[in-house]
Amino acid sequence: MEKEYAKNFRDKKRTVTKPLRMTLEALLIQKEYSYSDEEMILQIQENPYL
């Protein structure tokens, strides 16, 4: 699944794709607490163990 997921984010700039697990966990937390995208980023920056 990880390889298939990473294929969706290939570009010429060589940006690093975050692991699928990290992305899904962030999405679940965002939905659970009804965070906006900006709020989710701030929450992760403040508490990476969230």
C-alpha positions as CSV (number, residue, x, y, z in Angstrom):
1,M,0.0,0.0,0.0
2,E,2.8,2.4,0.8
3,K,4.3,2.1,-2.7
4,E,1.0,2.7,-4.4
5,Y,0.3,5.7,-2.1
6,A,3.7,7.2,-2.9
7,K,3.1,7.0,-6.6
8,N,0.4,9.6,-6.3
9,F,2.8,12.3,-5.1
10,R,5.7,12.0,-7.5
11,D,6.8,15.2,-9.1
12,K,9.9,16.8,-10.6
13,K,10.7,18.7,-7.4
14,R,11.4,15.5,-5.5
15,T,9.3,16.4,-2.5
16,V,9.3,13.8,0.3
17,T,6.1,11.9,0.8
18,K,5.0,11.4,4.4
19,P,4.4,7.8,5.3
20,L,0.9,6.5,4.8
21,R,0.5,5.7,8.5
22,M,1.3,9.2,9.5
23,T,-1.1,10.7,7.0
24,L,-3.9,8.4,8.1
25,E,-3.4,9.0,11.8
26,A,-3.4,12.8,11.2
27,L,-6.6,12.5,9.2
28,L,-8.3,10.5,11.9
29,I,-7.2,13.0,14.6
30,Q,-8.4,15.9,12.4
31,K,-11.8,14.3,12.0
32,E,-12.2,13.3,15.6
33,Y,-11.5,16.8,16.9
34,S,-13.0,18.7,13.9
35,Y,-9.8,20.6,13.3
36,S,-9.3,22.6,10.1
37,D,-6.2,21.9,8.1
38,E,-4.4,24.9,9.7
39,E,-5.5,23.8,13.2
40,M,-4.2,20.3,12.6
41,I,-0.8,21.6,11.6
42,L,-0.6,23.7,14.7
43,Q,-1.7,20.8,16.9
44,I,1.0,18.5,15.5
45,Q,3.7,21.2,15.9
46,E,2.7,21.8,19.5
47,N,2.4,18.1,20.4
48,P,4.0,15.7,17.9
49,Y,2.9,12.8,20.2
50,L,-0.8,13.6,19.6
